[in-house]
């Protein structure tokens, strides 16, 4: 079945460091891919998305490129801030099931 | 912006009580979903609905039921609350099958 695998956390970085959170997927058909962010005590917010191969999603300095050849959608940010501390979820959705399939989430801690 | 509103942020209920969690969205979305989120287990789909009066079981429907009498409202019902249903409950909606979800802020339910 469809699945998403994320790198395990927590990821701890100093402010202004470069961030990569790895995400790979397995899916039948052609999924749309998403990154969600969850701040403490809150629901999930859509961070960015890509709907076809080679698309790049971007928002708030975060980027991710839909790589069909490597079935990956890694999240990157050039310079993280303390306010980026949160849990990040990679997810996919296909027309086969219509359901959003989530990875386990990666906790990011950014220290001043 | 689409808004998904969950009626309570925090709830405390007693074992055996019937519990209603309400979710309302204001953008005429077809699809609505209920998840629970637990540490170490990620997000698990309880029930979902693709249209009014339609409902489908997710991955963990046992002990829960749902109601969708109107398009904008999707209610999750715990027929007889148990302590193992203590969790964060997240509602989401979506306009269609390849779109992302918009989440509510969550309801943290404690069953004592």
Interface residues (C-beta under 8 A of the other chain):
Chain A: X32 X34 X36 X41 X42 X43 X44 X45 X46 X49 X51 X89 X91 X93 X94 X95 X98 X99 X100 X102 X103 X104 X105
Chain B: X4 X6 X31 X33 X42 X43 X45 X48 X50 X58 X90 X92 X94 X97 X98 X99 X100 X101 X102 X103 X104 X105 X106
